[in-house]
Amino acid sequence: MSKKRETGMSRRDFAKASALAAGFAVLSSKSGVAQDNADTLKVGLIGCGGRGGGAAVNCLTGNENVKLVALADVFEDRLTSKRRELESNSDPRVQPKVDIQDDQCFFGLDAYQRLLETDVDIVLHATPPYCRPMHLEAIVAANKHTFIEKPFAVDAAGVRRCIAASNAAAEKGLSIVSGLQRRHQTSYMETIKKLQDGEVGEILAARAYWNGTLPFSHERKPEWSDLEYRLRNWYNTIWTCGDNIVEQHMHNIDVINWVLDAYPVKVVAAGGRAWKPNEERYGDLWDNFTCDYEYENGVHMLSMSRHWRDSANAVFEEVTGTKGKSTCRDMGRDRSDPYVNEIIALVQSIRGEVPYINEGVRTSESTLTALMGRMAAYTGKEVTWDEALNADESLVPTVLDFDQEYPVGPIPVPGA
Ligand SMILES: NC(=O)c1ccc[n+]([C@@H]2O[C@H](COP(=O)([O-])OP(=O)(O)OC[C@H]3O[C@@H](n4cnc5c(N)ncnc54)[C@H](O)[C@@H]3O)[C@@H](O)[C@H]2O)c1
């Protein structure tokens, strides 16, 4: 048992839970829904979208004696369609573990708080990132374990809140696994162990790319208020998604941080917006970033992230050492689904079957790594780690209200 767990809070009897994990079979009721026992882990989902639904299925597929009992989303239609989808899942590993009652379904901006008032043990969190810091604080305050998507924040203030909340979770012995699934992908895990053991010698340089196509964007419907449109069209404003370097490319950046077991000390960057025509629909995002990050040991990482239509896509990581090169996954093999693995790891940590897992601080650090690249690009200035961490940058409106206006922009212009 880890030191953190010994000193931390645990409202579950871990010894009992471990015994259960050794040989428990889920009991089935006549309705086909698995019956609870004292050790059943109850799961609630906040953010009933594509990834949230995927995470719920991954959780139920990979673990025994867990049950999905509660859903929360800001929009009722998203919640209702996801509930229907989950309840009609015919996979025998999933179907008996879905048991959602009407009074465990919550919608609205405070839906997350109401879900946290229920007796769920685990929260799966897959909203867009703008509300993640506030929600992570609340999850920890409510003494819940969590699988929580990346990125953790869209600004420096949010990163600081997530670091504090992750440390508070450690004090309480609450497990946190984040949606950086490469960390649970066997090809990466095996290769990066070898790289850290010196397989390609001393690492001299790194590259990380997410050059992809356009993310979704929606036309505004006449009945949508400003806030409803921003939240439904969340991949198109900086305060809701963080821009593409943060929202998507942080996966690749995190891999290089993992290999080097460090985060960069400074960055210079460039970028812009090559084609996006319409500020309302395509918001204030840029669509390309190129960053030159420098680590304390002098290693540079070239990072490139683009959202361009009909251009050459490339999503990869690469390191070059004194004895060769690696893609960070070429010396291992994929044997299982990393999206399932990550939630198995969470449940094992909760049940004390593996050492305590809390990925909160390192996910915050990789979020900040992406954010510092964005800061350098938007401002045209070199940005150090300390400047990024302490930046007076807080982009998410303090009040979210469907009757208020949330104008888009301005689009960042370096030096302006
Ligand atoms: N790890 C991965 O490979 C991976 C893949 C896809 C998405 N993601 C991440 O998952 C997150 C969600 O992405 P998605 O594709 O599922 O988006 P989505 O739009 O399909 O789902 C997001 C859901 O969150 C809801 N929501 C928004 N604000 C909310 C709030 N305040 N309270 C409760 N619910 C709220 C939305 O209504 C929506 O139903 C993003 O941060 C994204 O980066 C990660």
The ligand as an ORCA input file, in Angstrom:
! r2SCAN-3c Opt
* xyz 0 1
  N      -8.209     11.194    -24.970
  C      -8.727     11.227    -26.174
  O      -8.266     10.565    -27.103
  C      -9.927     12.075    -26.434
  C     -10.740     11.846    -27.546
  C     -11.862     12.656    -27.731
  C     -12.135     13.677    -26.836
  N     -11.311     13.880    -25.765
  C     -11.571     14.966    -24.814
  O     -12.839     14.784    -24.195
  C     -13.469     16.038    -23.965
  C     -14.867     15.982    -24.568
  O     -14.770     15.771    -25.973
  P     -15.990     15.148    -26.806
  O     -15.447     14.860    -28.148
  O     -16.639     14.067    -26.043
  O     -16.986     16.399    -26.884
  P     -18.578     16.355    -27.021
  O     -19.003     17.714    -27.465
  O     -18.995     15.175    -27.821
  O     -19.061     16.120    -25.509
  C     -18.914     17.060    -24.485
  C     -20.172     17.016    -23.630
  O     -19.958     17.815    -22.470
  C     -21.154     18.550    -22.246
  N     -20.856     19.729    -21.426
  C     -20.349     20.931    -21.815
  N     -20.225     21.724    -20.767
  C     -20.682     21.052    -19.694
  C     -20.817     21.370    -18.322
  N     -20.475     22.576    -17.831
  N     -21.333     20.446    -17.486
  C     -21.716     19.230    -17.969
  N     -21.610     18.880    -19.261
  C     -21.081     19.774    -20.109
  C     -21.671     18.857    -23.631
  O     -23.029     19.246    -23.654
  C     -21.389     17.564    -24.357
  O     -22.469     16.668    -24.268
  C     -12.549     17.091    -24.569
  O     -11.777     17.699    -23.579
  C     -11.632     16.305    -25.502
  O     -10.341     16.834    -25.594
  C     -10.238     13.096    -25.550
*
